């Protein structure tokens, strides 16, 4: 399965975030507390159909 884009609305520290993933490998970089793990939790939660909010 290929993830093309991700939209987060009022999910933890992401008030309104839209991410478009290019082909190939994607890395998520940022300072501590910027929401990197939240992005991964949103993807995992969607794949497992569970709520993490």
N, CA, C and O atoms as a Maestro MAE file, in Angstrom:
{
 s_m_m2io_version
 :::
 2.0.0
}

f_m_ct {
 s_m_title
 :::
 protein
 m_atom[212] {
  # First column is atom index #
  i_m_mmod_type
  r_m_x_coord
  r_m_y_coord
  r_m_z_coord
  i_m_residue_number
  s_m_chain_name
  s_m_pdb_residue_name
  s_m_pdb_atom_name
  i_m_atomic_number
  :::
  1 25 0.844 -1.163 0.000 1 A "UNK " " N  " 7
  2 3 0.000 0.000 0.000 1 A "UNK " " CA " 6
  3 2 0.898 1.238 0.000 1 A "UNK " " C  " 6
  4 15 1.903 1.290 0.708 1 A "UNK " " O  " 8
  5 25 0.525 2.216 -0.792 2 A "UNK " " N  " 7
  6 3 1.287 3.460 -0.878 2 A "UNK " " CA " 6
  7 2 0.459 4.592 -0.291 2 A "UNK " " C  " 6
  8 15 -0.704 4.775 -0.649 2 A "UNK " " O  " 8
  9 25 1.060 5.339 0.600 3 A "UNK " " N  " 7
  10 3 0.420 6.508 1.189 3 A "UNK " " CA " 6
  11 2 0.752 7.715 0.319 3 A "UNK " " C  " 6
  12 15 1.920 8.058 0.138 3 A "UNK " " O  " 8
  13 25 -0.273 8.347 -0.211 4 A "UNK " " N  " 7
  14 3 -0.079 9.481 -1.116 4 A "UNK " " CA " 6
  15 2 -0.105 10.802 -0.357 4 A "UNK " " C  " 6
  16 15 0.725 11.679 -0.596 4 A "UNK " " O  " 8
  17 25 -1.062 10.939 0.559 5 A "UNK " " N  " 7
  18 3 -1.151 12.170 1.343 5 A "UNK " " CA " 6
  19 2 -1.802 11.882 2.688 5 A "UNK " " C  " 6
  20 15 -2.440 10.848 2.883 5 A "UNK " " O  " 8
  21 25 -1.625 12.820 3.609 6 A "UNK " " N  " 7
  22 3 -2.193 12.701 4.948 6 A "UNK " " CA " 6
  23 2 -2.694 14.069 5.369 6 A "UNK " " C  " 6
  24 15 -1.973 15.061 5.266 6 A "UNK " " O  " 8
  25 25 -3.924 14.121 5.840 7 A "UNK " " N  " 7
  26 3 -4.485 15.362 6.357 7 A "UNK " " CA " 6
  27 2 -4.861 15.191 7.818 7 A "UNK " " C  " 6
  28 15 -5.563 14.245 8.174 7 A "UNK " " O  " 8
  29 25 -4.399 16.097 8.663 8 A "UNK " " N  " 7
  30 3 -4.733 16.072 10.086 8 A "UNK " " CA " 6
  31 2 -5.441 17.372 10.437 8 A "UNK " " C  " 6
  32 15 -4.961 18.455 10.104 8 A "UNK " " O  " 8
  33 25 -6.571 17.268 11.104 9 A "UNK " " N  " 7
  34 3 -7.351 18.430 11.511 9 A "UNK " " CA " 6
  35 2 -7.641 18.326 13.000 9 A "UNK " " C  " 6
  36 15 -8.341 17.412 13.435 9 A "UNK " " O  " 8
  37 25 -7.105 19.261 13.787 10 A "UNK " " N  " 7
  38 3 -7.293 19.271 15.244 10 A "UNK " " CA " 6
  39 2 -6.927 17.928 15.881 10 A "UNK " " C  " 6
  40 15 -7.682 17.395 16.695 10 A "UNK " " O  " 8
  41 25 -5.784 17.393 15.511 11 A "UNK " " N  " 7
  42 3 -5.291 16.130 16.057 11 A "UNK " " CA " 6
  43 2 -4.028 16.422 16.847 11 A "UNK " " C  " 6
  44 15 -2.961 16.649 16.277 11 A "UNK " " O  " 8
  45 25 -4.161 16.413 18.162 12 A "UNK " " N  " 7
  46 3 -3.074 16.767 19.082 12 A "UNK " " CA " 6
  47 2 -2.506 18.133 18.719 12 A "UNK " " C  " 6
  48 15 -3.272 19.096 18.680 12 A "UNK " " O  " 8
  49 25 -1.216 18.277 18.453 13 A "UNK " " N  " 7
  50 3 -0.673 19.604 18.174 13 A "UNK " " CA " 6
  51 2 -0.838 20.043 16.721 13 A "UNK " " C  " 6
  52 15 -0.421 21.145 16.364 13 A "UNK " " O  " 8
  53 25 -1.431 19.210 15.886 14 A "UNK " " N  " 7
  54 3 -1.644 19.554 14.474 14 A "UNK " " CA " 6
  55 2 -3.037 20.159 14.310 14 A "UNK " " C  " 6
  56 15 -4.036 19.439 14.300 14 A "UNK " " O  " 8
  57 25 -3.098 21.475 14.184 15 A "UNK " " N  " 7
  58 3 -4.392 22.150 14.011 15 A "UNK " " CA " 6
  59 2 -4.934 21.921 12.605 15 A "UNK " " C  " 6
  60 15 -6.108 21.595 12.435 15 A "UNK " " O  " 8
  61 25 -4.094 22.089 11.614 16 A "UNK " " N  " 7
  62 3 -4.471 21.845 10.228 16 A "UNK " " CA " 6
  63 2 -3.189 21.531 9.457 16 A "UNK " " C  " 6
  64 15 -2.421 22.429 9.113 16 A "UNK " " O  " 8
  65 25 -2.973 20.250 9.193 17 A "UNK " " N  " 7
  66 3 -1.736 19.810 8.545 17 A "UNK " " CA " 6
  67 2 -2.070 18.943 7.342 17 A "UNK " " C  " 6
  68 15 -2.876 18.018 7.442 17 A "UNK " " O  " 8
  69 25 -1.457 19.239 6.212 18 A "UNK " " N  " 7
  70 3 -1.610 18.447 4.992 18 A "UNK " " CA " 6
  71 2 -0.213 18.070 4.520 18 A "UNK " " C  " 6
  72 15 0.628 18.941 4.300 18 A "UNK " " O  " 8
  73 25 0.035 16.765 4.364 19 A "UNK " " N  " 7
  74 3 1.342 16.274 3.930 19 A "UNK " " CA " 6
  75 2 1.147 15.445 2.667 19 A "UNK " " C  " 6
  76 15 0.311 14.542 2.634 19 A "UNK " " O  " 8
  77 25 1.915 15.751 1.633 20 A "UNK " " N  " 7
  78 3 1.908 14.967 0.397 20 A "UNK " " CA " 6
  79 2 3.238 14.217 0.327 20 A "UNK " " C  " 6
  80 15 4.307 14.824 0.388 20 A "UNK " " O  " 8
  81 25 3.161 12.900 0.200 21 A "UNK " " N  " 7
  82 3 4.353 12.062 0.200 21 A "UNK " " CA " 6
  83 2 4.798 11.785 -1.234 21 A "UNK " " C  " 6
  84 15 4.004 11.300 -2.040 21 A "UNK " " O  " 8
  85 25 6.058 12.086 -1.566 22 A "UNK " " N  " 7
  86 3 6.568 11.790 -2.906 22 A "UNK " " CA " 6
  87 2 6.826 10.288 -3.065 22 A "UNK " " C  " 6
  88 15 6.784 9.535 -2.092 22 A "UNK " " O  " 8
  89 25 7.088 9.872 -4.284 23 A "UNK " " N  " 7
  90 3 7.474 8.478 -4.520 23 A "UNK " " CA " 6
  91 2 8.798 8.208 -3.827 23 A "UNK " " C  " 6
  92 15 9.629 9.105 -3.689 23 A "UNK " " O  " 8
  93 25 8.991 6.973 -3.394 24 A "UNK " " N  " 7
  94 3 10.249 6.607 -2.759 24 A "UNK " " CA " 6
  95 2 10.181 6.705 -1.253 24 A "UNK " " C  " 6
  96 15 9.102 6.694 -0.661 24 A "UNK " " O  " 8
  97 25 11.338 6.801 -0.646 25 A "UNK " " N  " 7
  98 3 11.475 6.832 0.804 25 A "UNK " " CA " 6
  99 2 11.240 8.246 1.332 25 A "UNK " " C  " 6
  100 15 11.717 9.222 0.752 25 A "UNK " " O  " 8
  101 25 10.503 8.344 2.433 26 A "UNK " " N  " 7
  102 3 10.213 9.637 3.046 26 A "UNK " " CA " 6
  103 2 10.690 9.637 4.490 26 A "UNK " " C  " 6
  104 15 10.429 8.688 5.230 26 A "UNK " " O  " 8
  105 25 11.379 10.681 4.893 27 A "UNK " " N  " 7
  106 3 11.796 10.855 6.283 27 A "UNK " " CA " 6
  107 2 11.020 12.008 6.903 27 A "UNK " " C  " 6
  108 15 10.650 12.960 6.217 27 A "UNK " " O  " 8
  109 25 10.778 11.915 8.203 28 A "UNK " " N  " 7
  110 3 10.085 12.982 8.925 28 A "UNK " " CA " 6
  111 2 11.069 13.550 9.942 28 A "UNK " " C  " 6
  112 15 11.480 12.856 10.872 28 A "UNK " " O  " 8
  113 25 11.443 14.806 9.762 29 A "UNK " " N  " 7
  114 3 12.419 15.463 10.623 29 A "UNK " " CA " 6
  115 2 11.784 16.659 11.314 29 A "UNK " " C  " 6
  116 15 10.915 17.323 10.748 29 A "UNK " " O  " 8
  117 25 12.220 16.929 12.538 30 A "UNK " " N  " 7
  118 3 11.729 18.108 13.242 30 A "UNK " " CA " 6
  119 2 12.249 18.147 14.660 30 A "UNK " " C  " 6
  120 15 12.822 17.177 15.157 30 A "UNK " " O  " 8
  121 25 12.043 19.274 15.298 31 A "UNK " " N  " 7
  122 3 12.483 19.462 16.682 31 A "UNK " " CA " 6
  123 2 11.631 18.620 17.630 31 A "UNK " " C  " 6
  124 15 10.556 18.143 17.266 31 A "UNK " " O  " 8
  125 25 12.136 18.448 18.858 32 A "UNK " " N  " 7
  126 3 11.361 17.741 19.879 32 A "UNK " " CA " 6
  127 2 10.033 18.458 20.098 32 A "UNK " " C  " 6
  128 15 9.982 19.686 20.163 32 A "UNK " " O  " 8
  129 25 8.962 17.680 20.209 33 A "UNK " " N  " 7
  130 3 7.645 18.249 20.454 33 A "UNK " " CA " 6
  131 2 6.961 18.841 19.241 33 A "UNK " " C  " 6
  132 15 5.929 19.498 19.381 33 A "UNK " " O  " 8
  133 25 7.511 18.625 18.045 34 A "UNK " " N  " 7
  134 3 6.927 19.222 16.845 34 A "UNK " " CA " 6
  135 2 5.839 18.366 16.206 34 A "UNK " " C  " 6
  136 15 5.153 18.825 15.293 34 A "UNK " " O  " 8
  137 25 5.669 17.116 16.676 35 A "UNK " " N  " 7
  138 3 4.579 16.289 16.165 35 A "UNK " " CA " 6
  139 2 4.977 15.158 15.235 35 A "UNK " " C  " 6
  140 15 4.122 14.602 14.546 35 A "UNK " " O  " 8
  141 25 6.244 14.808 15.198 36 A "UNK " " N  " 7
  142 3 6.690 13.712 14.323 36 A "UNK " " CA " 6
  143 2 6.020 12.396 14.700 36 A "UNK " " C  " 6
  144 15 5.499 11.692 13.835 36 A "UNK " " O  " 8
  145 25 6.033 12.065 15.973 37 A "UNK " " N  " 7
  146 3 5.418 10.809 16.430 37 A "UNK " " CA " 6
  147 2 3.912 10.831 16.235 37 A "UNK " " C  " 6
  148 15 3.304 9.794 15.970 37 A "UNK " " O  " 8
  149 25 3.308 12.001 16.364 38 A "UNK " " N  " 7
  150 3 1.867 12.123 16.160 38 A "UNK " " CA " 6
  151 2 1.494 11.767 14.727 38 A "UNK " " C  " 6
  152 15 0.461 11.140 14.494 38 A "UNK " " O  " 8
  153 25 2.322 12.159 13.771 39 A "UNK " " N  " 7
  154 3 2.074 11.805 12.368 39 A "UNK " " CA " 6
  155 2 2.106 10.290 12.205 39 A "UNK " " C  " 6
  156 15 1.233 9.716 11.553 39 A "UNK " " O  " 8
  157 25 3.103 9.642 12.792 40 A "UNK " " N  " 7
  158 3 3.198 8.181 12.700 40 A "UNK " " CA " 6
  159 2 2.035 7.500 13.414 40 A "UNK " " C  " 6
  160 15 1.525 6.490 12.931 40 A "UNK " " O  " 8
  161 25 1.608 8.040 14.560 41 A "UNK " " N  " 7
  162 3 0.471 7.476 15.286 41 A "UNK " " CA " 6
  163 2 -0.819 7.626 14.485 41 A "UNK " " C  " 6
  164 15 -1.665 6.733 14.511 41 A "UNK " " O  " 8
  165 25 -0.980 8.729 13.784 42 A "UNK " " N  " 7
  166 3 -2.166 8.928 12.951 42 A "UNK " " CA " 6
  167 2 -2.202 7.910 11.812 42 A "UNK " " C  " 6
  168 15 -3.256 7.354 11.503 42 A "UNK " " O  " 8
  169 25 -1.054 7.670 11.193 43 A "UNK " " N  " 7
  170 3 -0.985 6.678 10.111 43 A "UNK " " CA " 6
  171 2 -1.285 5.286 10.662 43 A "UNK " " C  " 6
  172 15 -2.085 4.552 10.081 43 A "UNK " " O  " 8
  173 25 -0.658 4.918 11.767 44 A "UNK " " N  " 7
  174 3 -0.879 3.598 12.368 44 A "UNK " " CA " 6
  175 2 -2.325 3.441 12.817 44 A "UNK " " C  " 6
  176 15 -2.930 2.391 12.603 44 A "UNK " " O  " 8
  177 25 -2.882 4.476 13.437 45 A "UNK " " N  " 7
  178 3 -4.266 4.418 13.894 45 A "UNK " " CA " 6
  179 2 -5.240 4.239 12.752 45 A "UNK " " C  " 6
  180 15 -6.223 3.508 12.879 45 A "UNK " " O  " 8
  181 25 -4.977 4.899 11.636 46 A "UNK " " N  " 7
  182 3 -5.847 4.744 10.467 46 A "UNK " " CA " 6
  183 2 -5.741 3.330 9.893 46 A "UNK " " C  " 6
  184 15 -6.752 2.735 9.521 46 A "UNK " " O  " 8
  185 25 -4.538 2.799 9.822 47 A "UNK " " N  " 7
  186 3 -4.343 1.449 9.280 47 A "UNK " " CA " 6
  187 2 -4.996 0.385 10.161 47 A "UNK " " C  " 6
  188 15 -5.470 -0.637 9.666 47 A "UNK " " O  " 8
  189 25 -5.016 0.636 11.474 48 A "UNK " " N  " 7
  190 3 -5.606 -0.332 12.403 48 A "UNK " " CA " 6
  191 2 -7.039 0.030 12.785 48 A "UNK " " C  " 6
  192 15 -7.678 -0.682 13.559 48 A "UNK " " O  " 8
  193 25 -7.542 1.141 12.239 49 A "UNK " " N  " 7
  194 3 -8.912 1.608 12.489 49 A "UNK " " CA " 6
  195 2 -9.199 1.769 13.977 49 A "UNK " " C  " 6
  196 15 -10.233 1.325 14.476 49 A "UNK " " O  " 8
  197 25 -8.251 2.420 14.689 50 A "UNK " " N  " 7
  198 3 -8.469 2.712 16.107 50 A "UNK " " CA " 6
  199 2 -8.293 4.203 16.341 50 A "UNK " " C  " 6
  200 15 -7.632 4.882 15.555 50 A "UNK " " O  " 8
  201 25 -8.870 4.708 17.398 51 A "UNK " " N  " 7
  202 3 -8.755 6.117 17.733 51 A "UNK " " CA " 6
  203 2 -7.605 6.322 18.704 51 A "UNK " " C  " 6
  204 15 -7.519 5.639 19.725 51 A "UNK " " O  " 8
  205 25 -6.720 7.258 18.389 52 A "UNK " " N  " 7
  206 3 -5.597 7.580 19.261 52 A "UNK " " CA " 6
  207 2 -5.739 8.974 19.854 52 A "UNK " " C  " 6
  208 15 -4.875 9.414 20.612 52 A "UNK " " O  " 8
  209 25 -6.805 9.666 19.522 53 A "UNK " " N  " 7
  210 3 -6.990 11.051 20.000 53 A "UNK " " CA " 6
  211 2 -7.471 11.081 21.426 53 A "UNK " " C  " 6
  212 15 -7.678 12.158 21.985 53 A "UNK " " O  " 8
  :::
 }
 m_bond[211] {
  # First column is bond index #
  i_m_from
  i_m_to
  i_m_order
  :::
  1 1 2 1
  2 2 3 1
  3 3 4 2
  4 3 5 1
  5 5 6 1
  6 6 7 1
  7 7 8 2
  8 7 9 1
  9 9 10 1
  10 10 11 1
  11 11 12 2
  12 11 13 1
  13 13 14 1
  14 14 15 1
  15 15 16 2
  16 15 17 1
  17 17 18 1
  18 18 19 1
  19 19 20 2
  20 19 21 1
  21 21 22 1
  22 22 23 1
  23 23 24 2
  24 23 25 1
  25 25 26 1
  26 26 27 1
  27 27 28 2
  28 27 29 1
  29 29 30 1
  30 30 31 1
  31 31 32 2
  32 31 33 1
  33 33 34 1
  34 34 35 1
  35 35 36 2
  36 35 37 1
  37 37 38 1
  38 38 39 1
  39 39 40 2
  40 39 41 1
  41 41 42 1
  42 42 43 1
  43 43 44 2
  44 43 45 1
  45 45 46 1
  46 46 47 1
  47 47 48 2
  48 47 49 1
  49 49 50 1
  50 50 51 1
  51 51 52 2
  52 51 53 1
  53 53 54 1
  54 54 55 1
  55 55 56 2
  56 55 57 1
  57 57 58 1
  58 58 59 1
  59 59 60 2
  60 59 61 1
  61 61 62 1
  62 62 63 1
  63 63 64 2
  64 63 65 1
  65 65 66 1
  66 66 67 1
  67 67 68 2
  68 67 69 1
  69 69 70 1
  70 70 71 1
  71 71 72 2
  72 71 73 1
  73 73 74 1
  74 74 75 1
  75 75 76 2
  76 75 77 1
  77 77 78 1
  78 78 79 1
  79 79 80 2
  80 79 81 1
  81 81 82 1
  82 82 83 1
  83 83 84 2
  84 83 85 1
  85 85 86 1
  86 86 87 1
  87 87 88 2
  88 87 89 1
  89 89 90 1
  90 90 91 1
  91 91 92 2
  92 91 93 1
  93 93 94 1
  94 94 95 1
  95 95 96 2
  96 95 97 1
  97 97 98 1
  98 98 99 1
  99 99 100 2
  100 99 101 1
  101 101 102 1
  102 102 103 1
  103 103 104 2
  104 103 105 1
  105 105 106 1
  106 106 107 1
  107 107 108 2
  108 107 109 1
  109 109 110 1
  110 110 111 1
  111 111 112 2
  112 111 113 1
  113 113 114 1
  114 114 115 1
  115 115 116 2
  116 115 117 1
  117 117 118 1
  118 118 119 1
  119 119 120 2
  120 119 121 1
  121 121 122 1
  122 122 123 1
  123 123 124 2
  124 123 125 1
  125 125 126 1
  126 126 127 1
  127 127 128 2
  128 127 129 1
  129 129 130 1
  130 130 131 1
  131 131 132 2
  132 131 133 1
  133 133 134 1
  134 134 135 1
  135 135 136 2
  136 135 137 1
  137 137 138 1
  138 138 139 1
  139 139 140 2
  140 139 141 1
  141 141 142 1
  142 142 143 1
  143 143 144 2
  144 143 145 1
  145 145 146 1
  146 146 147 1
  147 147 148 2
  148 147 149 1
  149 149 150 1
  150 150 151 1
  151 151 152 2
  152 151 153 1
  153 153 154 1
  154 154 155 1
  155 155 156 2
  156 155 157 1
  157 157 158 1
  158 158 159 1
  159 159 160 2
  160 159 161 1
  161 161 162 1
  162 162 163 1
  163 163 164 2
  164 163 165 1
  165 165 166 1
  166 166 167 1
  167 167 168 2
  168 167 169 1
  169 169 170 1
  170 170 171 1
  171 171 172 2
  172 171 173 1
  173 173 174 1
  174 174 175 1
  175 175 176 2
  176 175 177 1
  177 177 178 1
  178 178 179 1
  179 179 180 2
  180 179 181 1
  181 181 182 1
  182 182 183 1
  183 183 184 2
  184 183 185 1
  185 185 186 1
  186 186 187 1
  187 187 188 2
  188 187 189 1
  189 189 190 1
  190 190 191 1
  191 191 192 2
  192 191 193 1
  193 193 194 1
  194 194 195 1
  195 195 196 2
  196 195 197 1
  197 197 198 1
  198 198 199 1
  199 199 200 2
  200 199 201 1
  201 201 202 1
  202 202 203 1
  203 203 204 2
  204 203 205 1
  205 205 206 1
  206 206 207 1
  207 207 208 2
  208 207 209 1
  209 209 210 1
  210 210 211 1
  211 211 212 2
  :::
 }
}
